[in-house]
Amino acid sequence: MTNQAQAIRASEFGALLIDGKMIAADVIQEVAAGAAELIKAGTRPGLAVVLVGENPASQVYVRSKGKSAEACGFHSVQHTMPTTITEDALVALIEQLNADPAIHGILVQLPLPDHINATRVLETIVPQKDVDGFHPINAGLLAIGDAARALVPCTPAGSMILLERAAKVLGLKLAGMNAVVVGRSNIVGKPMAQLLLAQSCTVTIAHSRTRDLAEVVGRADIVVAAVGRPEMVLGEWIKPGALVIDVGINRVSAPGLDVKGQPKTRLVGDVAFESAVRRAAAITPVPGGVGPMTIAMLMSNTLRAARRSVGL
């Protein structure tokens, strides 16, 4: 297990940096141990990933998920379908996976082609195998405060672990803190707010149209930025001593050319890191913060689904 002082370490500016890579490695280690126990008992966790088309970013994500599944000892399968696949054919594939007892988790890589109704496809996955946590049944369980029975979306679930680790190192209790989630998506913003509420935080969901967003963010003890806009949350907005979880990952231009003579780019979050790190008590970097936790929590959800399939 990673030493917490290594995973939550001081930066040159005083704020603690929350190392998502190290903490994700801990989660993967725990999942692998749990999978080994389940395999000894006769059940090998199975994860099926469905990829439609040849989106380069999606291909990278799917390869990473496959490698993590193998590292955990899972039965891992990938279905790569052509962009021209019909919606009905894709739904039929999902229904086959629903009926396959060797598959405990089903993930459909987004985005899907424009001619396919993503909502219909995702809702075809039975809630018990919905390891992305997007099905209305899982969303509803989380909304009523029954996260123990839900499969929780991976990014907010991972973000909560990072937040809890940082608070523990700092000697803080999350209960009673003012939390602001910037972003209202069904994938991150809304479930993140529900998880914070379950920790007895006082939660505000803000977004790009919130009036005086700077003032709203400035009152927060916890800021979770998940709006998908590069460095939208400015450092001067951050309350001194706040905990900052930056979910965003955006590619922006950088000075100069790369080795191939192409314009350079760099990754930034939704928070202006260079200024925010001077005010926050703890903050996630981009990259290396929330990103690795998303795949780790997908593995955790798959193990949970497999355990439940045999009544554990």
C-alpha positions as CSV (number, residue, x, y, z in Angstrom):
1,M,0.0,0.0,0.0
2,T,1.3,3.5,-0.9
3,N,2.5,5.6,1.9
4,Q,0.0,8.5,2.3
5,A,2.8,11.0,2.6
6,Q,4.0,9.9,-0.8
7,A,0.6,10.1,-2.5
8,I,-0.3,13.4,-0.8
9,R,2.9,15.4,-0.9
10,A,3.9,19.0,-0.5
11,S,4.5,21.3,-3.5
12,E,7.0,24.1,-3.6
13,F,4.1,26.5,-3.0
14,G,2.8,24.9,0.2
15,A,-0.3,23.2,-1.2
16,L,-0.4,19.4,-1.1
17,L,-0.4,17.7,-4.4
18,I,-2.8,14.7,-4.6
19,D,-1.1,12.0,-6.7
20,G,-3.9,10.1,-8.5
21,K,-1.5,7.7,-10.1
22,M,-0.2,6.4,-6.8
23,I,-3.6,6.2,-5.2
24,A,-5.1,4.5,-8.3
25,A,-2.3,1.9,-8.1
26,D,-3.5,1.2,-4.5
27,V,-7.0,0.7,-5.8
28,I,-5.9,-1.7,-8.6
29,Q,-3.8,-3.6,-6.0
30,E,-6.8,-4.0,-3.7
31,V,-9.1,-5.0,-6.7
32,A,-6.5,-7.6,-7.8
33,A,-6.4,-9.1,-4.3
34,G,-10.2,-9.2,-4.2
35,A,-10.4,-10.8,-7.7
36,A,-7.9,-13.5,-6.7
37,E,-10.1,-14.4,-3.7
38,L,-13.2,-14.6,-5.9
39,I,-11.4,-16.7,-8.5
40,K,-10.4,-19.2,-5.8
41,A,-14.1,-19.4,-4.9
42,G,-15.0,-20.2,-8.6
43,T,-15.9,-16.9,-10.2
44,R,-13.6,-14.8,-12.4
45,P,-14.8,-11.2,-12.8
46,G,-15.5,-10.5,-16.4
47,L,-15.5,-7.1,-18.2
48,A,-16.7,-6.5,-21.7
49,V,-15.8,-3.2,-23.5
50,V,-17.6,-2.2,-26.6
51,L,-15.9,0.3,-29.0
52,V,-17.7,1.7,-32.0
53,G,-15.6,3.3,-34.7
54,E,-11.9,4.3,-34.8
55,N,-11.8,7.4,-32.6
56,P,-8.1,7.6,-31.6
57,A,-8.8,8.9,-28.0
58,S,-11.4,6.2,-27.5
59,Q,-8.9,3.5,-28.7
60,V,-6.3,4.7,-26.2
61,Y,-8.9,4.6,-23.3
62,V,-10.1,1.2,-24.3
63,R,-6.5,-0.2,-24.4
64,S,-5.8,1.2,-21.0
65,K,-9.0,-0.4,-19.6
66,G,-8.0,-3.7,-21.1
67,K,-4.5,-3.6,-19.6
68,S,-6.0,-2.7,-16.1
69,A,-8.5,-5.6,-16.4
70,E,-5.7,-8.0,-17.2
71,A,-3.6,-6.6,-14.3
72,C,-6.5,-7.3,-12.0
73,G,-6.9,-10.9,-13.2
74,F,-10.2,-10.3,-14.9
75,H,-11.7,-12.1,-17.9
76,S,-11.5,-9.2,-20.4
77,V,-13.1,-9.0,-23.8
78,Q,-13.4,-6.2,-26.4
79,H,-15.9,-5.9,-29.1
80,T,-14.8,-3.4,-31.8
81,M,-17.6,-2.6,-34.1
82,P,-17.6,-0.5,-37.3
83,T,-18.8,3.0,-37.3
84,T,-21.6,1.9,-39.7
85,I,-23.2,-0.5,-37.2
86,T,-26.9,0.0,-36.8
87,E,-28.4,1.0,-33.5
88,D,-30.4,-2.2,-33.4
89,A,-27.3,-4.3,-34.0
90,L,-25.5,-2.6,-31.2
91,V,-28.5,-3.1,-28.8
92,A,-28.5,-6.8,-29.8
93,L,-24.8,-7.1,-28.8
94,I,-25.5,-5.5,-25.4
95,E,-28.4,-7.9,-24.9
96,Q,-26.1,-10.8,-25.6
97,L,-23.6,-9.5,-23.1
98,N,-26.4,-9.1,-20.5
99,A,-27.2,-12.8,-20.9
100,D,-23.6,-13.9,-20.7
101,P,-22.9,-15.3,-17.1
102,A,-19.1,-14.8,-17.7
103,I,-19.5,-11.1,-18.1
104,H,-20.2,-9.0,-14.9
105,G,-19.5,-5.6,-16.3
106,I,-20.4,-3.9,-19.6
107,L,-18.9,-0.7,-20.8
108,V,-19.8,1.1,-24.0
109,Q,-17.1,3.6,-24.9
110,L,-18.5,7.1,-25.6
111,P,-19.0,9.0,-27.8
112,L,-21.0,6.9,-30.2
113,P,-21.7,7.9,-33.8
114,D,-24.4,10.4,-34.4
115,H,-26.8,7.9,-35.9
116,I,-26.9,5.9,-32.7
117,N,-29.1,6.9,-29.7
118,A,-26.6,6.6,-26.9
119,T,-29.3,6.8,-24.2
120,R,-31.1,3.8,-25.6
121,V,-27.8,1.8,-25.8
122,L,-26.7,2.6,-22.3
123,E,-30.2,1.9,-20.8
124,T,-30.1,-1.5,-22.5
125,I,-27.3,-2.5,-20.1
126,V,-28.8,-4.2,-17.1
127,P,-28.2,-2.1,-14.0
128,Q,-26.3,-4.9,-12.3
129,K,-23.6,-4.9,-15.1
130,D,-23.6,-1.1,-15.6
131,V,-20.1,-0.5,-14.4
132,D,-20.0,3.0,-15.7
133,G,-22.9,3.8,-13.3
134,F,-24.9,5.6,-16.0
135,H,-28.2,3.6,-15.9
136,P,-31.2,5.5,-14.4
137,I,-31.6,2.8,-11.8
138,N,-28.0,3.3,-10.5
139,A,-28.4,7.1,-10.8
140,G,-31.7,6.9,-8.8
141,L,-30.1,4.8,-6.1
142,L,-27.4,7.3,-5.7
143,A,-29.9,10.2,-5.7
144,I,-31.9,8.6,-2.8
145,G,-28.7,8.1,-0.8
146,D,-28.3,4.4,-1.4
147,A,-24.8,4.4,-2.9
148,A,-24.2,1.0,-1.2
149,R,-26.6,-0.7,-3.7
150,A,-25.6,1.5,-6.7
151,L,-22.8,1.2,-9.1
152,V,-21.4,4.8,-8.8
153,P,-20.0,6.6,-11.9
154,C,-16.2,6.0,-11.9
155,T,-14.9,9.6,-12.1
156,P,-16.8,11.0,-9.1
157,A,-16.2,7.8,-7.1
158,G,-12.5,8.2,-7.7
159,S,-12.6,11.9,-7.0
160,M,-14.2,11.2,-3.6
161,I,-11.3,8.8,-2.7
162,L,-8.8,11.5,-3.5
163,L,-10.7,14.0,-1.5
164,E,-11.0,11.7,1.5
165,R,-7.3,10.9,1.4
166,A,-6.3,14.6,1.3
167,A,-8.7,15.5,4.1
168,K,-7.3,12.7,6.3
169,V,-3.7,13.8,5.8
170,L,-4.7,17.4,6.6
171,G,-6.6,16.2,9.7
172,L,-9.9,17.6,8.3
173,K,-13.5,16.3,8.4
174,L,-15.6,16.6,5.3
175,A,-18.8,16.8,7.3
176,G,-20.1,20.3,7.4
177,M,-17.8,21.7,4.7
178,N,-19.2,24.0,2.0
179,A,-18.6,22.2,-1.4
180,V,-19.1,23.7,-4.8
181,V,-19.3,21.4,-7.9
182,V,-18.7,23.4,-11.1
183,G,-20.4,21.4,-13.7
184,R,-23.8,19.7,-13.9
185,S,-23.3,16.7,-16.1
186,N,-25.0,13.3,-15.4
187,I,-21.6,11.7,-15.7
188,V,-19.6,13.8,-13.1
189,G,-21.3,16.9,-11.7
190,K,-24.6,15.5,-10.4
191,P,-23.3,12.2,-9.0
192,M,-20.3,14.1,-7.4
193,A,-22.8,16.4,-5.6
194,Q,-24.7,13.3,-4.3
195,L,-21.5,11.8,-3.0
196,L,-20.5,15.0,-1.2
197,L,-24.0,15.3,0.2
198,A,-23.7,11.7,1.6
199,Q,-20.6,12.9,3.4
200,S,-22.7,15.6,5.1
201,C,-21.3,18.5,3.1
202,T,-23.4,21.5,2.2
203,V,-23.4,21.3,-1.6
204,T,-23.9,23.8,-4.4
205,I,-23.9,22.8,-8.1
206,A,-22.6,25.7,-10.2
207,H,-22.1,26.0,-13.9
208,S,-21.1,28.3,-16.7
209,R,-24.3,30.3,-16.3
210,T,-24.1,30.7,-12.5
211,R,-24.2,34.4,-11.6
212,D,-21.1,35.7,-9.9
213,L,-19.4,32.3,-10.2
214,A,-16.2,33.7,-8.6
215,E,-18.1,34.6,-5.4
216,V,-19.8,31.2,-5.3
217,V,-16.5,29.4,-5.7
218,G,-14.8,31.7,-3.2
219,R,-17.0,30.5,-0.4
220,A,-16.2,26.9,-0.9
221,D,-14.1,24.7,1.4
222,I,-14.2,22.1,-1.4
223,V,-14.1,22.9,-5.1
224,V,-14.7,20.2,-7.7
225,A,-14.3,21.5,-11.3
226,A,-15.9,19.4,-14.0
227,V,-17.1,21.9,-16.6
228,G,-14.8,21.0,-19.5
229,R,-13.4,24.5,-20.1
230,P,-9.6,25.0,-19.9
231,E,-8.6,26.9,-16.7
232,M,-12.1,28.4,-16.3
233,V,-11.8,28.4,-12.5
234,L,-9.2,31.1,-11.7
235,G,-6.8,30.7,-8.9
236,E,-7.9,34.0,-7.2
237,W,-11.4,32.5,-6.9
238,I,-10.1,29.8,-4.6
239,K,-10.6,30.2,-0.9
240,P,-7.3,30.0,1.0
241,G,-7.1,26.5,2.4
242,A,-9.7,24.9,0.2
243,L,-9.5,21.4,-1.2
244,V,-9.5,21.4,-5.0
245,I,-10.4,18.4,-7.2
246,D,-9.8,19.2,-10.9
247,V,-11.7,16.7,-13.1
248,G,-11.1,18.6,-16.4
249,I,-8.6,17.5,-19.0
250,N,-8.2,19.8,-21.9
251,R,-5.6,20.0,-24.7
252,V,-4.5,23.6,-25.5
253,S,-1.8,25.1,-27.6
254,A,1.8,25.4,-26.3
255,P,4.7,27.4,-27.6
256,G,7.0,25.9,-30.3
257,L,6.9,22.8,-32.5
258,D,7.2,19.1,-31.7
259,V,9.8,16.7,-33.2
260,K,7.5,16.2,-36.2
261,G,7.3,19.9,-36.8
262,Q,3.7,20.1,-35.6
263,P,2.5,22.8,-33.1
264,K,3.0,21.7,-29.6
265,T,0.1,21.2,-27.2
266,R,-0.3,20.6,-23.5
267,L,-2.9,19.3,-21.1
268,V,-4.6,21.6,-18.6
269,G,-7.5,21.2,-16.2
270,D,-10.6,23.2,-15.6
271,V,-8.7,25.1,-12.8
272,A,-5.9,27.5,-13.4
273,F,-3.4,25.4,-11.6
274,E,-0.4,27.7,-11.4
275,S,-2.4,30.3,-9.4
276,A,-4.7,27.9,-7.6
277,V,-1.8,25.9,-6.1
278,R,-0.7,29.0,-4.2
279,R,-4.0,29.2,-2.4
280,A,-5.4,25.7,-2.0
281,A,-4.5,23.4,0.9
282,A,-4.6,20.4,-1.5
283,I,-5.1,20.1,-5.2
284,T,-5.0,17.5,-8.0
285,P,-2.6,18.1,-10.9
286,V,-3.6,17.6,-14.5
287,P,-2.5,15.2,-15.8
288,G,-1.9,12.7,-13.0
289,G,-4.8,13.5,-10.7
290,V,-8.3,12.3,-11.3
291,G,-7.7,10.6,-14.6
292,P,-6.0,7.5,-13.4
293,M,-8.7,7.0,-10.7
294,T,-11.4,6.7,-13.3
295,I,-10.0,3.4,-14.7
296,A,-9.2,2.2,-11.2
297,M,-12.8,2.7,-10.1
298,L,-14.1,0.9,-13.3
299,M,-12.1,-2.1,-12.1
300,S,-13.5,-1.7,-8.6
301,N,-17.1,-1.6,-9.9
302,T,-16.5,-4.7,-12.0
303,L,-15.3,-6.6,-9.0
304,R,-18.3,-5.4,-7.0
305,A,-20.6,-6.5,-9.8
306,A,-19.0,-9.9,-9.9
307,R,-19.2,-10.3,-6.1
308,R,-22.9,-9.4,-6.2
309,S,-23.6,-11.9,-9.0
310,V,-22.7,-14.7,-6.5
311,G,-24.6,-13.1,-3.6
312,L,-21.6,-11.5,-1.8
